[in-house]
Amino acid sequence: MPFFCTLFDSNYLVKGLAMLRSLAAHCPQSQTYVLCMDEEARRLLDRIDPPGTVRLSLSDIEDEALLAVKPGRSLAEYCWTLSPCLPWYLLERYPEIDGITYLDADLYFFAPVEPLFWEIGPASIAVIEHRFVEPLQHLEIRGRFCVEWVGFRRDEQGLACLRRWREQCIEWCFYKLEDDRMADQKYLDAWPARYPSLHVIGHPGAGLAPWNYARYRIEEAGADPDGRPMFTSDGEPLIFYHFHQLQFLENGTFDRASAEYLDTGPLPVRLYEVYEAELRRTFEEVRRLSPGFSRGLRPVLRVKSQRLVQRFLPKFVKEWLKKVVAAV
């Protein structure tokens, strides 16, 4: 049985639910542990009870080390700090888990995941590269690999890698590039040289995202037996796409990505339409349970203003604004 884990709060609840259901549809024998970052997310997930999930609260995994660093980190930074802490906790607590894969909450699965596990084989650690398109290669300074799918086997190298990553993130995990560190992800750059039993996933249908979609030929390929749309990427099944930056707006529409990504090539619109339709269905389901629920909806004017800034302001001005906002 494949084991997965993820984490999100009520602001990411709709996206997290969409991810969990798409994973269950394409890997029905799996079990996913969900760390609820706030009580509202836990309460609603318990009522919805997504198939194949086990819910956890922060109080389940927070120890003295985590509680000590929590006040000095933003919510995002604390979530990144927990990226290795959650799988480590699960491997320590549940001896029946022989391997665990951490997933980001804003992924969406379009096809079975078995090909990825066939490719990974007996490797102790599995990671996936950002695979930036040429115009975005400069972003690799923030990390060669993406913490969207990171797998660890319960063996010597898998546990050693996860233990060290956990210690590093507890010590330092901030949204800035400093001393060859950046949040939780740049630590992974050292792994290929350090751990011989590491596999870099090469499947062209895994890890597609706004920063690399222009590298691939994405085509619709009909529907599966349950009527779910299917796609291919360079002729292979498109397994999952990372909907990074997609914003669900208060007026019911979506803002898909920044100009930095959109300028690299035409967006795979059909992928976004399928995902957005699922988000709308999920949002309405949550609202039936919790009338007035609006977590995760972003103000239209604010998001549109941010996109205008991203497109038209000079880079040095944008960097200055980031520092001003961070200091407030």
C-alpha positions as CSV (number, residue, x, y, z in Angstrom):
1,M,0.0,0.0,0.0
2,P,1.4,3.4,-0.9
3,F,1.5,5.9,1.9
4,F,1.4,9.7,1.4
5,C,1.2,12.7,3.6
6,T,0.4,16.4,3.1
7,L,-0.5,19.4,5.1
8,F,-2.7,22.5,4.7
9,D,-4.9,24.9,6.6
10,S,-8.5,26.1,6.0
11,N,-7.2,28.6,3.4
12,Y,-6.0,25.6,1.3
13,L,-8.8,23.3,2.3
14,V,-10.6,23.4,-1.1
15,K,-7.3,22.8,-3.0
16,G,-6.3,20.1,-0.5
17,L,-9.6,18.3,-0.9
18,A,-9.3,18.4,-4.7
19,M,-5.8,16.9,-4.5
20,L,-6.8,14.1,-2.0
21,R,-9.8,13.1,-4.1
22,S,-7.8,13.0,-7.4
23,L,-5.1,10.9,-5.7
24,A,-7.7,8.5,-4.3
25,A,-9.3,8.2,-7.7
26,H,-5.9,7.3,-9.3
27,C,-4.4,5.4,-6.4
28,P,-7.4,3.9,-4.5
29,Q,-5.3,1.5,-2.4
30,S,-3.3,4.4,-0.9
31,Q,-3.5,6.0,2.5
32,T,-2.8,9.7,3.0
33,Y,-2.1,11.3,6.3
34,V,-3.3,14.9,6.4
35,L,-1.8,17.4,8.9
36,C,-4.5,20.0,9.5
37,M,-2.9,23.3,10.2
38,D,-5.9,24.8,12.0
39,E,-9.0,23.6,13.7
40,E,-11.4,24.7,11.0
41,A,-9.6,22.5,8.5
42,R,-9.7,19.5,10.9
43,R,-13.4,20.0,11.7
44,L,-14.5,20.2,8.1
45,L,-12.2,17.3,6.9
46,D,-13.6,15.1,9.7
47,R,-17.1,15.8,8.5
48,I,-16.3,15.2,4.8
49,D,-14.1,12.2,5.6
50,P,-12.2,12.0,2.2
51,P,-11.5,8.4,1.2
52,G,-8.2,6.9,2.3
53,T,-7.3,9.7,4.7
54,V,-6.1,9.9,8.3
55,R,-6.4,13.4,9.8
56,L,-3.8,14.8,12.3
57,S,-3.7,18.0,14.3
58,L,-0.7,20.2,15.0
59,S,-0.8,19.1,18.6
60,D,-0.1,15.5,17.5
61,I,3.3,16.3,16.0
62,E,4.5,19.5,17.6
63,D,7.4,18.9,20.0
64,E,9.5,21.2,22.0
65,A,11.9,21.9,19.1
66,L,9.0,22.9,16.8
67,L,7.2,25.0,19.4
68,A,10.5,26.8,20.1
69,V,10.9,28.0,16.5
70,K,7.3,28.5,15.6
71,P,6.9,32.1,16.9
72,G,9.7,33.3,14.7
73,R,8.3,32.0,11.4
74,S,5.5,33.0,9.1
75,L,2.7,30.6,8.5
76,A,4.3,29.6,5.1
77,E,7.8,29.2,6.7
78,Y,6.3,27.0,9.5
79,C,4.5,24.9,6.9
80,W,7.9,24.4,5.1
81,T,9.5,23.6,8.4
82,L,7.0,20.8,8.8
83,S,7.6,19.3,5.4
84,P,10.2,16.9,6.7
85,C,8.8,16.8,10.3
86,L,5.5,15.2,9.2
87,P,6.9,12.2,7.3
88,W,9.5,11.7,10.1
89,Y,6.7,11.6,12.7
90,L,4.7,9.1,10.7
91,L,7.7,6.8,10.2
92,E,8.5,6.9,13.9
93,R,4.9,6.3,15.0
94,Y,3.7,3.8,12.5
95,P,6.1,0.8,11.9
96,E,3.8,-0.6,9.2
97,I,4.7,2.3,6.9
98,D,7.7,1.1,4.9
99,G,7.9,4.2,2.8
100,I,6.2,7.7,2.7
101,T,5.8,10.3,0.1
102,Y,5.2,14.0,0.9
103,L,2.9,15.9,-1.5
104,D,2.1,19.5,-1.9
105,A,-1.6,20.3,-1.4
106,D,-2.0,22.2,-4.7
107,L,-1.2,19.2,-6.9
108,Y,-3.9,17.5,-9.0
109,F,-3.7,13.9,-10.3
110,F,-5.0,13.1,-13.8
111,A,-3.7,9.5,-14.1
112,P,-2.5,6.5,-12.0
113,V,0.7,7.0,-10.0
114,E,2.0,3.4,-10.4
115,P,4.4,4.4,-13.2
116,L,6.2,6.6,-10.8
117,F,6.7,3.9,-8.2
118,W,7.8,1.5,-11.0
119,E,10.4,4.0,-12.0
120,I,11.6,4.8,-8.5
121,G,12.0,1.0,-7.8
122,P,14.1,0.2,-4.7
123,A,15.6,3.7,-4.3
124,S,15.7,5.0,-0.8
125,I,14.8,8.6,-1.7
126,A,12.8,10.0,-4.6
127,V,12.8,13.6,-5.7
128,I,11.7,15.6,-8.8
129,E,13.4,18.5,-10.5
130,H,11.8,21.8,-11.2
131,R,12.9,21.4,-14.9
132,F,12.7,25.1,-15.5
133,V,12.2,26.3,-19.1
134,E,15.2,28.2,-20.5
135,P,13.8,31.8,-19.7
136,L,13.4,30.7,-16.0
137,Q,16.7,28.9,-15.5
138,H,17.8,31.7,-13.2
139,L,15.2,30.5,-10.6
140,E,17.2,27.3,-10.0
141,I,19.4,29.3,-7.6
142,R,16.4,28.8,-5.2
143,G,16.6,25.0,-5.6
144,R,17.1,22.4,-8.2
145,F,14.4,20.2,-6.8
146,C,10.7,20.9,-5.9
147,V,9.3,19.9,-2.6
148,E,6.0,18.7,-4.3
149,W,6.8,15.0,-4.3
150,V,9.5,13.8,-2.0
151,G,9.6,10.1,-1.0
152,F,11.6,8.2,1.7
153,R,11.9,4.5,2.2
154,R,12.3,3.1,5.7
155,D,15.9,2.1,5.3
156,E,19.3,3.4,6.3
157,Q,19.7,6.1,3.6
158,G,16.0,7.1,3.6
159,L,15.9,7.6,7.3
160,A,19.3,9.4,7.4
161,C,18.3,11.8,4.7
162,L,14.9,12.6,6.3
163,R,16.4,13.0,9.8
164,R,19.0,15.4,8.5
165,W,16.5,17.4,6.5
166,R,14.2,17.7,9.5
167,E,17.1,19.0,11.7
168,Q,18.1,21.5,9.0
169,C,14.6,22.9,8.6
170,I,14.1,23.2,12.4
171,E,17.3,25.1,12.6
172,W,16.7,27.4,9.6
173,C,13.7,27.7,7.2
174,F,12.9,31.1,5.9
175,Y,11.7,32.6,2.7
176,K,15.0,34.1,1.6
177,L,18.2,33.0,-0.1
178,E,21.0,32.9,2.5
179,D,24.2,30.9,2.7
180,D,23.1,28.4,0.0
181,R,19.7,27.9,1.8
182,M,16.2,28.8,0.7
183,A,13.2,27.7,2.7
184,D,12.9,23.9,2.8
185,Q,13.8,23.2,-0.8
186,K,17.4,24.2,-1.4
187,Y,18.7,21.7,1.1
188,L,17.7,19.0,-1.5
189,D,20.5,20.3,-3.8
190,A,23.1,18.3,-1.8
191,W,21.2,15.0,-1.8
192,P,22.3,13.4,-5.1
193,A,26.0,13.6,-4.1
194,R,25.3,12.6,-0.5
195,Y,22.9,9.7,-1.0
196,P,23.7,7.1,-3.7
197,S,20.3,5.4,-3.3
198,L,18.4,8.5,-4.6
199,H,16.3,8.6,-7.7
200,V,15.4,11.7,-9.7
201,I,12.0,11.1,-11.3
202,G,12.2,11.5,-15.0
203,H,8.7,10.7,-16.1
204,P,7.5,13.5,-18.5
205,G,4.0,13.4,-17.0
206,A,5.1,14.1,-13.4
207,G,5.8,17.5,-11.9
208,L,4.4,19.7,-14.7
209,A,3.9,23.2,-13.4
210,P,3.8,26.8,-14.5
211,W,7.6,27.0,-14.6
212,N,8.0,24.1,-17.0
213,Y,4.8,23.4,-19.0
214,A,6.2,25.0,-22.1
215,R,8.8,22.2,-22.3
216,Y,6.1,19.6,-23.0
217,R,3.5,18.8,-25.7
218,I,0.3,18.5,-23.6
219,E,-2.7,17.0,-25.3
220,E,-6.1,15.8,-24.2
221,A,-6.5,12.1,-24.5
222,G,-10.2,11.4,-24.0
223,A,-11.6,10.2,-20.7
224,D,-11.1,7.3,-18.3
225,P,-13.8,4.7,-17.6
226,D,-15.3,7.0,-15.0
227,G,-15.5,10.0,-17.3
228,R,-12.5,11.9,-15.9
229,P,-10.6,13.8,-18.6
230,M,-7.2,12.4,-19.4
231,F,-4.1,14.1,-20.9
232,T,-0.7,13.2,-22.2
233,S,2.7,14.9,-21.9
234,D,5.1,14.2,-24.7
235,G,3.0,11.1,-25.4
236,E,3.0,9.7,-21.9
237,P,0.1,9.9,-19.4
238,L,0.1,13.2,-17.6
239,I,0.1,12.0,-14.0
240,F,0.0,15.2,-12.0
241,Y,0.2,19.0,-12.4
242,H,1.3,21.5,-9.8
243,F,-1.2,24.4,-9.9
244,H,1.2,26.8,-8.2
245,Q,0.0,30.4,-7.9
246,L,-3.5,29.7,-9.0
247,Q,-5.8,32.1,-7.0
248,F,-9.5,31.5,-6.4
249,L,-11.1,35.0,-6.4
250,E,-14.0,36.3,-4.4
251,N,-16.1,36.8,-7.6
252,G,-15.8,33.1,-8.4
253,T,-13.2,33.5,-11.2
254,F,-9.6,32.4,-11.1
255,D,-6.2,34.1,-11.6
256,R,-4.0,31.4,-13.1
257,A,-0.4,32.5,-13.0
258,S,2.0,35.5,-13.1
259,A,3.3,37.0,-16.3
260,E,6.7,35.5,-15.5
261,Y,5.3,32.1,-16.3
262,L,2.7,33.1,-18.9
263,D,5.4,34.7,-21.0
264,T,7.1,31.3,-21.6
265,G,4.3,29.9,-23.8
266,P,0.6,29.3,-24.1
267,L,-0.9,28.0,-20.9
268,P,-2.4,24.4,-21.0
269,V,-5.9,25.9,-20.6
270,R,-7.8,22.6,-20.5
271,L,-5.9,21.4,-17.5
272,Y,-6.8,24.6,-15.7
273,E,-10.5,24.3,-16.7
274,V,-10.7,20.8,-15.3
275,Y,-9.0,21.8,-12.1
276,E,-11.0,24.9,-11.6
277,A,-14.3,23.1,-12.2
278,E,-13.3,20.7,-9.4
279,L,-12.4,23.6,-7.1
280,R,-15.8,25.1,-7.7
281,R,-17.6,21.8,-6.9
282,T,-15.5,21.3,-3.8
283,F,-16.1,24.9,-2.6
284,E,-19.8,24.5,-2.9
285,E,-19.7,21.2,-1.0
286,V,-17.8,22.9,1.8
287,R,-20.2,25.8,1.9
288,R,-23.1,23.4,2.3
289,L,-21.5,22.1,5.5
290,S,-20.3,25.6,6.6
291,P,-22.5,28.4,5.2
292,G,-20.5,31.5,4.6
293,F,-17.2,29.7,4.3
294,S,-14.9,31.9,2.3
295,R,-11.4,30.8,3.3
296,G,-8.9,30.8,0.4
297,L,-10.9,33.3,-1.6
298,R,-8.7,36.2,-2.7
299,P,-9.8,39.9,-3.2
300,V,-10.0,40.6,-6.9
301,L,-8.5,44.1,-6.9
302,R,-5.6,43.0,-4.7
303,V,-4.7,40.0,-7.0
304,K,-5.1,42.0,-10.2
305,S,-2.9,44.8,-8.7
306,Q,-0.2,42.3,-7.8
307,R,-0.2,41.0,-11.4
308,L,0.1,44.5,-12.8
309,V,3.1,45.1,-10.5
310,Q,4.7,41.8,-11.5
311,R,4.3,42.6,-15.2
312,F,5.2,46.3,-15.4
313,L,7.4,47.4,-12.5
314,P,11.2,47.1,-12.9
315,K,12.8,44.2,-11.1
316,F,14.8,46.4,-8.6
317,V,11.5,48.2,-7.6
318,K,9.8,44.9,-7.0
319,E,12.7,43.6,-4.9
320,W,12.5,46.9,-2.8
321,L,8.8,46.5,-2.3
322,K,9.2,42.9,-1.1
323,K,11.7,44.1,1.5
324,V,9.4,46.9,2.6
325,V,6.4,44.5,3.0
326,A,8.6,42.0,4.8
327,A,9.6,44.6,7.3
328,V,6.1,45.8,8.1
